[in-house]
Amino acid sequence: MALVRPQGNPLRIILPLAVFTAAIAAWEATVRLKGIPPYILPAPSLIATTMVADWPLLWGSLLTTLETTLAGLALAVIGGVGLAVLLSLSRIVEYSLYPFAVVLQVTPVIAIAPLLLIYMPQDVAVLACAWLVAFFPVLSNTMLGLQSVDRNLMELFQLYGAPASQGPLARLRARLKALWYLRRPAALPAFLAGLRIAGGLSLIGAVVAEMAAGSAGAGSGLAYRIIESQYRLNIPRLFAALVLLAATGIGLFLALAALNHALLRRWHESAVPRDP
């Protein structure tokens, strides 16, 4: 008897939904039976009611956070891929610039955000935080992919298309040709893996910067609504904003996972369906 393929197994959807539903039901029952006040722990039904009642305010804040997240992710892709290409073409550029990229990565964004808010306009500072945390995964994964080409293929490519005795301009042209025909396909899976990581980190960077801005009394994103609700003890709205943030992160991850599957499903082993 043939087994069901893991990719089409309905249990992958049914089981998480069942666990999630049971957790929400237990939460609702605990709050109601123990009479926990809303300012301590609101029931899921109250959170849903608050989300509907405050939807115009929360929707505008969600759009602000989402716009910052997507803009930071786009800048990270442009900068990360562009710098990775330069680093792969020149060892001198790699030795000169890559350490600074590592420094930006290992420095906590929560420590950088207040400084950026001092020296930059608020919108630019929040966008810079989202870009900073999303930049390095794209850079490092793209570099890994560009440098993972089989050395035998590179030598064969040079043998048929770019002899080493040519001049500097011809060698540069050969490197660009190898970059397009050999390195680019090899780097695509690693780049997409870095993109999935960067998507979540971009949202985290935007939230951290918005919280820093909210602590200073400015802001309009979902993280600012969380800070505002905390100060006003409007805990149901705080939970509603948190639910929207979680839903945004899940939606962003699913969208990037779908993009990864669409680009790799016909040829790469990680996305090709496996027989049982």
VOKE-607734 format. One record per residue (C-alpha): x, y negated, z. Coordinates in steps of 0.2 Angstrom, whole numbers, padded with zeros to 4 digits, always signed. Last residue first. Example, Ala and Ser with C-alpha at 12.3 -4.5 7.8 and 13.67 -1.06 7.14 Angstrom:
2
+0068+0005+0036+0062+0022+0039
END
This chain:
276
+0039-0040-0003+0044-0050-0019+0051-0067-0016+0044-0083-0022+0057-0095-0029+0060-0110-0018+0077-0106-0010+0083-0096-0025+0083-0111-0036+0076-0110-0054+0057-0113-0056+0053-0118-0039+0066-0131-0037+0058-0147-0042+0040-0144-0037+0046-0135-0020+0056-0150-0015+0043-0162-0019+0030-0152-0009+0042-0152+0005+0044-0171+0004+0025-0173+0004+0023-0161+0019+0036-0170+0029+0028-0187+0026+0011-0180+0030+0018-0173+0047+0027-0189+0051+0011-0200+0047+0000-0188+0057+0012-0189+0072+0012-0208+0071-0007-0208+0070-0009-0197+0085+0003-0209+0095-0008-0224+0090-0023-0215+0096-0014-0210+0112-0010-0228+0116-0028-0233+0111-0034-0221+0125-0021-0227+0137-0027-0245+0137-0016-0249+0152-0014-0267+0146+0005-0265+0146+0004-0248+0139-0008-0253+0125+0004-0267+0120+0019-0255+0119+0009-0242+0109+0002-0256+0098+0020-0261+0095+0025-0243+0090+0010-0244+0077+0017-0259+0069+0013-0277+0072+0028-0285+0081+0034-0298+0093+0034-0299+0112+0052-0294+0115+0047-0277+0121+0037-0276+0104+0053-0280+0094+0062-0266+0103+0047-0254+0100+0046-0259+0082+0065-0255+0080+0063-0238+0088+0047-0234+0078+0056-0239+0061+0071-0228+0066+0060-0213+0070+0050-0215+0053+0067-0216+0044+0073-0200+0054+0057-0191+0048+0060-0195+0029+0079-0193+0031+0078-0175+0036+0067-0171+0021+0079-0181+0010+0094-0172+0016+0086-0155+0010+0082-0163-0006+0100-0169-0009+0106-0151-0004+0095-0143-0017+0099-0157-0031+0118-0156-0028+0121-0141-0040+0111-0149-0053+0120-0165-0052+0138-0158-0051+0138-0148-0067+0130-0158-0082+0129-0176-0075+0145-0176-0064+0155-0166-0077+0151-0179-0089+0156-0193-0077+0172-0184-0073+0175-0182-0092+0172-0200-0095+0184-0204-0081+0197-0193-0088+0195-0201-0105+0198-0218-0098+0213-0212-0088+0222-0205-0103+0220-0187-0110+0232-0173-0104+0220-0165-0092+0209-0158-0107+0191-0163-0106+0178-0153-0115+0182-0135-0117+0195-0132-0104+0188-0146-0092+0172-0137-0091+0180-0120-0089+0190-0128-0074+0174-0135-0067+0165-0118-0069+0179-0109-0060+0179-0122-0046+0160-0117-0043+0151-0134-0039+0149-0137-0020+0157-0154-0020+0142-0163-0027+0130-0153-0015+0140-0158+0000+0141-0176-0005+0122-0176-0007+0120-0168+0010+0131-0181+0018+0124-0196+0010+0106-0192+0012+0108-0187+0030+0118-0203+0033+0106-0216+0026+0090-0211+0036+0096-0218+0053+0103-0234+0046+0088-0237+0034+0075-0237+0047+0085-0248+0058+0088-0260+0043+0069-0261+0040+0066-0266+0058+0079-0279+0057+0073-0286+0040+0055-0287+0047+0061-0296+0063+0072-0309+0055+0090-0305+0058+0104-0309+0070+0094-0306+0087+0083-0292+0081+0099-0283+0074+0107-0284+0091+0092-0277+0099+0091-0262+0086+0109-0257+0088+0108-0249+0105+0092-0239+0100+0100-0234+0084+0113-0224+0093+0130-0225+0085+0135-0208+0078+0128-0212+0061+0135-0229+0058+0152-0223+0063+0151-0208+0051+0147-0221+0037+0162-0231+0042+0173-0215+0041+0166-0212+0023+0172-0228+0016+0191-0228+0014+0195-0209+0013+0180-0207+0001+0185-0222-0010+0203-0215-0012+0197-0198-0015+0187-0205-0030+0173-0197-0041+0164-0188-0026+0165-0204-0015+0157-0214-0029+0143-0202-0032+0140-0201-0013+0139-0220-0012+0126-0220-0025+0116-0206-0018+0116-0213+0000+0113-0231-0006+0098-0227-0017+0091-0214-0006+0093-0224+0010+0085-0239+0002+0070-0228-0003+0069-0221+0015+0070-0238+0023+0056-0244+0011+0045-0229+0015+0047-0231+0034+0044-0250+0033+0028-0248+0023+0022-0234+0034+0025-0244+0050+0015-0259+0042+0002-0248+0035-0001-0240+0052-0002-0257+0061-0016-0262+0048-0025-0245+0051-0024-0247+0070-0032-0264+0071-0046-0259+0058-0048-0242+0067-0051-0248+0084-0068-0241+0087-0064-0225+0076-0048-0222+0085-0056-0225+0102-0069-0212+0099-0056-0199+0094-0046-0203+0110-0061-0202+0120-0065-0184+0112-0047-0179+0116-0049-0183+0134-0039-0198+0141-0025-0194+0154-0021-0207+0168-0030-0223+0162-0045-0211+0156-0048-0205+0174-0046-0186+0177-0063-0179+0183-0055-0162+0186-0068-0153+0175-0069-0166+0161-0050-0168+0159-0046-0149+0160-0060-0145+0148-0054-0158+0135-0036-0152+0137-0041-0134+0136-0051-0137+0120-0037-0147+0112-0025-0132+0116-0037-0119+0109-0039-0129+0093-0020-0131+0091-0017-0112+0094-0031-0108+0081-0024-0120+0068-0007-0113+0070-0013-0095+0068-0025-0099+0053-0012-0107+0042+0002-0095+0042-0011-0081+0045-0017-0085+0027-0002-0075+0020+0002-0082+0002+0020-0087+0004+0023-0071+0015+0018-0060+0001+0004-0048+0006+0010-0030+0008+0007-0017-0005+0000+0000+0000
END
